[in-house]
Amino acid sequence: MRTILIPVDLSDATENVLKYAADFCVANGVERVILLKCYYVSVYAQLLPSPDFVQLSADDIAAEKAKLGAQLKVMGDHLLKKCNHCVEIETAFSELPVLRAVHELIAEKQPNVLMIGSDKTSYQDDSHLGEQIIAVTKTSTIPVMIIPDNVKYKKIELALVPCDFGAISRLSALQGFKERQKWIRPGLMVLNVNPKHKQTESNEQLATGLADMLEGFEYKVYYSEDKETVHGILDFAGRHDVQLIIALPGKYSFFYNLTHRSITNALALNATRPVLILK
């Protein structure tokens, strides 16, 4: 993997994802990390006073930009030291809203993966990045790796791939990702998350399809009888001590079928392992 993009703010989730990223980069030969900090001030915020009757002036905005720019530089310097200076660190400061800034930087810099931190409180506090994590993840054109708060880096030797066996062609996304990024070659646990137990293919057809889609990977197939998809996935991941959950792309992905609220709840509950959403 050549380049990782990491949107940052001043939250504990960002502090943790930078720690994870440092160990990840050193272990997997990442060449470049781009840290993105956004400071977007709407026209209304400049013209109208806040609920505290504070109106932002041009000097206020300039001072805040300078402060955040300095903090971003400090983040970059600390990350460089943690990576033992073996990784190139770039910083990008944007005055656009988070979603637009991420899309613009992806188009300009063409990173391989977007890595973002999350914690169960980000959706209730004032973390603007935490409020945007679902939108960023769903609309990103590159794979997204979500790192829960307090999770430390572990070598990825076992990954869980939830999959509806009625659409195993989605597993082909793993082949494309494998060819571009060599770091993910763990053993795979392929979990059928179809709670209605519909089987559209014979066992022989299924075995052949899985073998074609997962050529080059070591994998085993498992089945979940849990009626709650998210609970079944997280329970299985916890019982088997996987280091990563991989969400496949498209409408058959367990991630994309969830509502904003249920995705938020799932990420909050999943406090022990990263989630990689393929595209």
C-alpha positions in Angstrom: 0.0 0.0 0.0 1.4 3.4 -1.0 -0.8 6.1 0.5 -3.3 6.4 3.4 -5.6 9.4 3.9 -6.6 10.2 7.5 -9.2 13.0 8.3 -8.4 14.3 11.7 -9.9 16.6 14.4 -8.9 17.1 18.1 -10.9 14.1 19.4 -9.7 11.0 21.3 -10.7 9.0 18.3 -8.2 10.9 16.1 -5.5 10.4 18.7 -6.1 6.7 18.7 -6.3 6.3 14.9 -2.9 8.0 14.6 -1.4 5.6 17.1 -2.9 2.7 15.1 -1.8 4.2 11.8 1.8 4.6 13.0 2.2 0.9 13.8 0.2 -0.1 10.7 2.5 1.9 8.4 5.7 0.5 9.9 4.4 -3.1 9.7 3.0 -2.9 6.2 5.5 -0.7 4.3 3.2 2.3 3.8 5.0 5.0 1.9 2.9 8.1 2.6 0.2 9.4 5.0 -1.9 12.4 4.4 -3.5 14.1 7.4 -6.6 16.2 6.5 -8.0 18.9 8.8 -11.1 20.8 7.9 -12.2 24.2 9.2 -15.4 25.2 7.5 -17.2 28.4 8.5 -20.6 28.9 6.8 -21.7 32.3 5.6 -24.4 32.3 8.2 -21.8 31.7 11.0 -19.9 34.8 9.8 -23.0 37.0 9.5 -25.2 35.8 12.4 -24.3 35.5 16.1 -24.2 32.1 17.7 -26.7 31.0 20.5 -24.1 32.6 22.9 -24.4 35.9 21.0 -20.9 35.6 19.6 -20.3 36.7 16.1 -17.2 35.5 14.2 -15.1 38.3 12.7 -12.5 37.9 10.0 -9.8 38.2 12.6 -11.4 35.5 14.7 -11.6 33.1 11.7 -8.0 33.8 10.7 -6.7 33.2 14.3 -8.6 29.9 14.5 -7.2 28.8 11.2 -3.7 29.6 12.3 -4.2 27.7 15.6 -5.6 24.6 13.8 -2.8 24.7 11.2 -0.2 24.7 14.0 -2.0 21.8 15.7 -2.1 19.9 12.4 1.7 20.4 12.0 2.3 19.0 15.5 0.2 16.0 14.7 2.2 15.4 11.6 5.5 15.7 13.4 4.5 13.3 16.2 3.2 10.8 13.6 6.5 11.0 11.7 8.5 10.3 14.9 6.2 7.3 15.7 6.8 5.9 12.2 10.6 6.2 12.8 10.8 8.7 9.9 10.3 5.8 7.4 7.0 7.3 6.1 6.4 10.5 4.2 3.9 12.7 6.1 1.8 15.3 4.3 -0.7 17.7 5.9 -3.7 19.3 4.2 -5.8 22.1 5.6 -9.2 22.7 4.0 -11.9 25.3 4.4 -14.4 23.0 2.7 -17.0 20.9 4.6 -15.6 17.5 5.6 -17.3 15.5 2.9 -16.3 17.8 0.0 -12.8 18.1 1.3 -12.3 14.3 1.5 -13.7 13.8 -2.0 -11.5 16.6 -3.4 -8.3 15.2 -1.8 -9.1 11.6 -2.9 -9.3 12.9 -6.5 -6.2 15.0 -6.2 -3.9 12.7 -4.2 -5.3 9.3 -5.1 -4.7 7.5 -1.8 -5.2 3.8 -1.6 -7.2 3.7 1.7 -9.1 6.2 3.9 -8.5 5.5 7.6 -10.8 7.1 10.1 -11.2 6.8 13.9 -14.5 6.3 15.6 -15.8 5.9 19.2 -19.2 5.4 20.7 -19.4 9.0 22.0 -18.5 10.7 18.7 -22.2 10.7 17.6 -23.4 12.4 20.7 -20.7 15.1 21.3 -19.5 18.1 19.3 -17.0 16.1 17.2 -17.8 17.3 13.7 -15.8 14.5 12.1 -17.7 12.0 14.2 -21.0 13.4 12.9 -19.7 12.9 9.3 -18.2 9.4 9.6 -21.2 7.6 8.1 -21.5 10.0 5.1 -17.8 9.9 4.4 -17.7 6.1 4.6 -20.7 5.6 2.3 -19.7 8.1 -0.4 -15.9 7.5 -0.5 -14.7 6.1 -3.8 -11.8 4.2 -2.1 -11.8 1.6 0.6 -12.4 2.9 4.1 -10.9 1.5 7.3 -12.7 2.4 10.5 -10.6 2.2 13.7 -12.6 2.0 16.9 -11.4 4.0 19.9 -8.8 2.3 22.1 -8.0 -0.4 19.6 -4.3 -1.1 19.2 -2.7 -2.4 16.0 -2.4 -6.1 15.7 -1.1 -8.0 12.7 -4.0 -9.0 10.6 -3.9 -12.8 10.5 -7.7 -13.6 10.6 -10.4 -11.5 8.9 -14.2 -12.0 9.0 -16.1 -11.5 5.7 -19.9 -11.4 6.2 -21.6 -12.3 2.9 -25.1 -13.1 1.6 -24.5 -16.3 -0.2 -27.2 -15.3 -2.6 -24.7 -12.8 -4.1 -21.3 -14.3 -3.7 -20.1 -12.5 -6.8 -19.5 -9.5 -4.4 -16.5 -11.4 -3.0 -14.7 -10.5 -6.2 -13.9 -7.2 -4.6 -11.4 -9.0 -2.4 -9.5 -10.1 -5.5 -9.2 -6.5 -6.8 -8.2 -5.2 -3.4 -5.6 -8.0 -3.0 -3.9 -7.1 -6.3 -3.6 -3.4 -5.4 -2.6 -3.8 -1.7 -0.4 -6.7 -0.7 -0.8 -6.2 3.0 -4.2 -8.0 3.4 -3.5 -11.7 3.0 -5.0 -13.1 6.2 -7.0 -16.3 6.6 -10.6 -15.5 5.8 -13.7 -16.5 7.7 -16.6 -16.2 5.3 -19.9 -15.9 7.3 -23.3 -16.4 5.7 -25.4 -13.6 7.2 -28.7 -14.5 5.5 -31.1 -14.9 8.5 -33.9 -16.3 6.3 -31.7 -19.3 5.3 -32.5 -18.9 1.6 -30.3 -21.0 -0.6 -30.3 -20.1 -4.2 -27.6 -22.5 -5.3 -26.7 -26.1 -4.5 -23.8 -26.9 -2.2 -21.7 -27.9 -5.1 -22.4 -24.7 -7.0 -21.8 -22.6 -3.9 -18.4 -24.3 -3.2 -17.4 -23.8 -6.8 -18.4 -20.1 -6.7 -16.5 -19.5 -3.5 -13.4 -21.2 -4.8 -13.5 -18.9 -7.9 -14.1 -15.7 -6.0 -11.5 -16.4 -3.3 -8.8 -17.9 -5.4 -5.4 -17.4 -3.6 -7.0 -16.9 -0.2 -7.1 -19.4 2.6 -10.7 -19.5 3.8 -13.4 -21.4 5.7 -17.1 -21.0 5.5 -19.4 -20.5 8.5 -23.1 -19.9 9.0 -25.0 -17.7 11.4 -28.4 -18.5 12.8 -28.8 -15.1 14.5 -31.9 -13.2 13.4 -30.2 -9.9 14.0 -27.5 -9.5 11.3 -25.3 -7.0 13.2 -25.5 -8.9 16.5 -24.6 -12.1 14.7 -21.6 -10.6 13.0 -20.2 -8.9 16.1 -20.8 -12.0 18.2 -19.1 -14.2 15.8 -16.1 -11.8 15.5 -15.8 -11.7 19.2 -15.9 -15.5 19.7 -13.3 -16.1 17.0 -10.9 -13.2 17.9 -10.6 -11.8 14.3 -8.4 -8.7 13.8 -10.6 -7.2 11.0 -14.2 -7.2 9.7 -14.4 -6.7 5.9 -17.6 -5.2 4.5 -18.2 -6.0 0.8 -19.4 -3.3 -1.6 -22.8 -2.8 -3.1 -26.4 -3.3 -2.0 -25.7 -6.8 -0.7 -23.2 -5.6 1.9 -24.4 -5.8 5.5 -23.1 -2.3 6.0 -25.0 -0.7 3.1 -28.3 -2.4 4.0 -28.2 -0.8 7.5 -29.8 2.6 8.3 -27.8 5.5 9.6 -28.9 4.7 13.1 -28.1 1.0 13.0 -24.7 1.7 11.4 -23.9 4.1 14.2 -25.0 1.6 16.8 -23.0 -1.2 15.1 -19.8 0.9 15.1 -20.4 1.9 18.7 -20.8 -1.7 19.8 -17.8 -2.9 17.8 -15.2 -1.5 20.1 -12.6 -4.2 19.6 -11.6 -4.5 15.9 -11.3 -2.4 12.8 -13.8 -2.6 9.9 -12.7 -2.4 6.3 -15.3 -1.3 3.8 -14.4 -2.2 0.2 -15.5 -0.3 -2.8 
